[in-house]
Amino acid sequence: MPGVRTGGAEFDLLCLAVRPAPDLARLRDLLRNGLDYPLLARLAEGHGVRPQLFQCLNDLAWEAVPEFERSSLELFRQQHLVRTLTLSSELRRMAAAFDDKAIPFAAFKGPALAIALYGDLALREYNDIDVLVSEDRLDDAEDVLASLGYRSAQGDRAFRRAFLAHLRQHAFARADGEAAIDLHWALSGTHVPFPLKTEDAWNDLGRISIGDRDIPTVAGANLALLLAGHGTKEVWKLLKWVQDFALTIDRHRDLDWSAIHRRAQGQGCGDAVLLGCAMVQELLDVAPPDALAALVAQSDRVRTRALLLAGRMRTGQLPSSEGENFVDLELCDSRLDRIKGALSIAFTPTPGDYAALKLPQALWGAYYATRPFRLAFKAIAGNG
């Protein structure tokens, strides 16, 4: 999150709090030695780990915590609980509507991940619902969301297909702002590979229950691949994503992690799995799965990358929005794939191209020719 500063004991405390088994003894020592509590609160919010901080401080009877920070966290907990109940209710409502139309779907991240991995809707922070549908049912799924009161701020269907289809996800929100749904038909953009093949995500689905509704969700080895890919795509800039992967390792060491890594390698993303292991080891002191420990230790690229990203997190040098379209190229193991991905981005029209030159729909194909020149002009102007 832009503007978040990390540092010293406050960040160390968060790392202790979000471990699969929080280290309460060391956490108490940090509290007794004195902390910058406003900074601690900002960090917990910025990294999306306030539920874990609240739980640990509550377990320690709020020792040494000023009343203002305690009240703020208690207020967050109340509001977060309401928010999670709203989103889970919306997920249930969407699931019922998709079932009525016989639209296969799988929920992931958001409330589905909170229940499946944390065992509690309120133990993870999230702001929307992510759902995967098959591309051939995308229009039907969008129609269902419209019938439930969801609208897209990304233009009409023709505009989204022309300028946003390369993302392979579209965002929808309720008019009252109380809920948002990201509708995916693939797990990554067209320009990068992903550790989990989209077609494989439909295999071995798990189930969660919300009320009387069973919801299909990504589970098991597929979940490990999904979380490794998502964290790497987002350059592991939030501690909550590190926690997600740490919990997956801790609770599923019986998975065939060698096979998981091989599957990612087959997609050109093997380092994403190893990087996830390195991040949880570096920040949370969670050992990699035995089958992958040697590979993590032997990979200079992975170890160097993990030290860089963990260092940014500790010192506040978080990635800026500049160049954000290219950060997910780190999913690619090979330099050639990264070059191909960058070229794909360079030649794919976006809403920015339309905003810069508003052509009629019949001429939208011309943006494939004009985009490289627009990017070149921006680069020259930026260097001027």
ABEGO torsion letter per residue (X at the ends): XBGBBBEEAAAAAAAAAABABBBAAAAAAAAAAEBBAAAAAAAAAAAGAAAAAAAAAAAAGGBGBBAAAAAAAAAAAAAAAAAAAAAAAAAAAAAAAAAAAGBBBBBBEEAAAAAAAAGBAAABBBABBBBBBBAAAAAAAAAAAAAAGBBBAAEBAAAAAAAAAAAGBBBBBBAAGABBBBBBABABBAABBBABBAAAAABGBBBBBBEABBBBBBBEAAAAAAAAAAAAAAGGABAAAAAAAAAAAAAAAABBAAAAAAAAAAAGAAAAAAAAAAAAAAAAGBBBBAAAAAAAAABAAAAAAAAAAAAAAAAGBBBBABGAAAAAAAABABAAAAAAAAAAAAABBBAAAAAABBBBAAAAAAAAAAAAAAAAAAAAAAAX
